[in-house]
Amino acid sequence: MLIRSFHPDALQPAHGGTILAQGVFANDEIGAPFGCAFGVLKPGMAQKPERVSVAKLYYVRQGEATLQIEDEQEVIRTGDVVVIPANVWHTVRNHTDHDFGTFAIWWTPSEGGEP
């Protein structure tokens, strides 16, 4: 049985220092075709905008932030689950005075498997 917990002291800068992250399970550790990590945006932080070849699923663990996918913006909050398709421009910005935390899973979509 493998169990991992969120530990604020284990957070490391990621995405060019624009987000704090803690890896959870390595792909080869669990034999899975996906990666996963906890992420935190401190107040005022924004993830570097990117367009990547992996799809992502964010589960919002705490707080709220503004998610932008292409030209669409939406506030996401604790309990929300969001899918970000591969190859779309996106960013997340913590517009609050409190930490914003996620659990993220990312994978390379199979042909025809785009949401």
Secondary structure by P-SEA (a helix, b strand, c coil): cbbbbbbcccbbbcccccbbbbbccccccccccbbbbbbbbccccccccccccbbbbbbbcbbbbbbbcccbbbbbcccbbbbbcccccccccccccbbbbbbbbbbbccccccc
